[in-house]
Amino acid sequence: MKFTDHVVLVAGGTTGINFAVAKAFAVEGAKVCVLSRSQTNVDTALEELTRVSASVMGRAADVRDTIQVSEAVAQVVSAWGDIDILVSGAAGNFVSPLSAMSSNGFKTVVDIDLLGSFNVMGAVYPHLKKPGASIVNISAPQSQLPTPAQAHVCAAKAGIDQLTRTAAMEWGPEGIRVNAISPGPIDDTEGMKRLGPTEESRKKWEQSVPLRRYGSKDEIADAAKWLCSPQASYISGVILPVDGGWSLGGSSAMTTALS
């Protein structure tokens, strides 16, 4: 799956799963731009990305700010032309029971995850290659599975799933495919550090997966590449679980892992 000279924008692409996705596209020859709220994270990501590609750039932009996002997109288009691939994965999370969650805390996660995805998609849309562009949003199992201490994430990710499906319907006639990936328990990510902070809790998460192991960030990156490749050219509006079968357990899997 080569992406030589494809223009790829990864929102939230400086850490975790999103950075693995950005790096995977860069390795395959794409021109890659990463966005992050943190300039420090941008600088760190670019230091590693430049080891695998000369065609990379980064910009500090808060996905909640439409002006910052639009300026970042304009910079990409000015340098490289229309955008072939958008991966929207900026996210926030913390663990809190609903009764103790503040309105501001709930709003912050919804604004970063859901509003941020909307802002990025809206800013990129006029500059997408039509036909042929592909969008991948990063969702989460919480979009489908009610999860204790994760009400904000459940609401935000459920919104992302429906945003994905609606965009696939509206933009499909222009040849734009829109899909989402729902990662299961992925090792060495900020989310799993929060949800499985101890060795005992990590083991519970691992045992709740039918394949009895954590996934890797590279496996999510491989799924993203495939969804954006010609091999997936007739796939749109899909929320793809990449979770070792974990979501097959439904809410019981989440409850067991968090118990």
Secondary structure by P-SEA (a helix, b strand, c coil): cccccbbbbbccccccaaaaaaaaaaaaccbbbbbcccaaaaaaaaaaaaaccccbbbbbcccccaaaaaaaaaaaaaccccccbbbbbbbbbbbbccccccaaaaaaaaaacaaaaaaaaaaacccccccbbbbbbbbcccccccccccaaaaaaaaaaaaaaaaaaaaaccccbbbbbbbbccccccaaaaaacccaaaaaaaaaaccccccccaaaaaaaaaaaaccccccccccccccccccccccaaaaaaaac
